[in-house]
Amino acid sequence: MIPLLHHFSLVEKKLPHLRLSACATPVEYLKEFSKTTDSKKIYIKRDDLSGTVYGGNKVRKLEFLLADAKNRGAKRVITSGAAGSNHCLATAVYAQQSGLGATLMLCGQPNSQSVRANLLTMHATGAQIRFCPSWEQLSQSLENECQKLQKTDGVSPYFIPPGGSSPVGAAGFVNAGFELAEQIRGGDIACPDRIFLPLGTMGTAAGLLLGLKAAGLAIPLHLVRVVPSFIANETAFGALFSQTNQYLHDLDSSFRIFTVNDEDCFFDHSQYGDGYGVPSSWGEVVREKLFGLEKIVLDLVYSAKAFAGLSLYASNFSAKETLLFWHTKNSKHLPERLNSADYSSLPLPLKDYFLQ
Ligand SMILES: *Cc1c(COP(=O)(O)O)cnc(C)c1O
């Protein structure tokens, strides 16, 4: 049984969960990289290996989101993101595996090899792909699509917000906090002084902070923002943290109410660079360095920027510390059946990514 449900029996009875992952994910020591820093011990939490088919941070959220969708009798889930969204891809893969349909509403983003690869894989799952011309029109486009789907399916689709960052999704990272606490107590890693992760729709970070607090650990999170600040900011973070906390408290009153204090989180804005999805030169440098030393692959949209934040921190402060990098990107090879889609049947603006 997963640790959150093991600790809170009422949560277990009321919070449906689908096992999609191979958690607990390993914690590993980055020996070669650590040697390049000033008396720091750097560890990595391998959530890149989380899923049975496709890994990364979205899997933990989907274990609760897709279970909730099924429990409510939905036939299909609908979600949204950028054209190469890892979240939309993970949703498509695991909805299909769980017997649910998936509709993905995608907005434009800077083109790249990994955007094209993700788009093709989403397409190969058989998910319905829709294009939304701008982020401003997203909520209207989603509403229109939901109405259409309700007519064709006879029931409303289950709505998953961008990044899977609802209280239900964030519960996956509350569980991750308990999982890390068990690994610390089991001796896999000394209690880290600081945990580094990228900050997008914030469900990962808000859930993790809540899980750590509930497991009795006070470890500051160093959150490296990679999306515009109107999406990721302290106010919205606090709100998601509290909603998730209230949701779990309502399921089981022995899950206490916690508060976010100044020392809990450091919001690092230094790596955002020229925008979401635009690689930064620092990100490219650390990506190459980490691959050379440890054979760990980072993506340029999220994890390379977060690792650049860690790198900068490690070189600026000379105290001996144990740092943990939470790896959020998928690094599993996809099965053959998901490697063979034809871009020519994608909606037109998305097809353009392959024609430039
Ligand atoms: C979605 C994503 C994130 C951000 O997680 P949030 O919960 O949205 O903050 C980080 N890294 C990768 C690789 C992602 O795909």
The ligand as a Gaussian input file, in Angstrom:
#p B3LYP/6-31G(d) Opt

LIG

0 1
 C        4.922000      19.440000     -15.545000
 C        6.361000      19.367000     -15.264000
 C        6.924000      20.051000     -14.178000
 C        6.152000      21.015000     -13.323000
 O        5.350000      20.403000     -12.357000
 P        4.152000      21.251000     -11.754000
 O        3.470000      20.343000     -10.830000
 O        3.291000      21.663000     -12.914000
 O        4.732000      22.446000     -11.089000
 C        8.265000      19.903000     -13.925000
 N        9.032000      19.131000     -14.711000
 C        8.539000      18.468000     -15.782000
 C        9.470000      17.676000     -16.619000
 C        7.190000      18.561000     -16.086000
 O        6.707000      17.916000     -17.151000

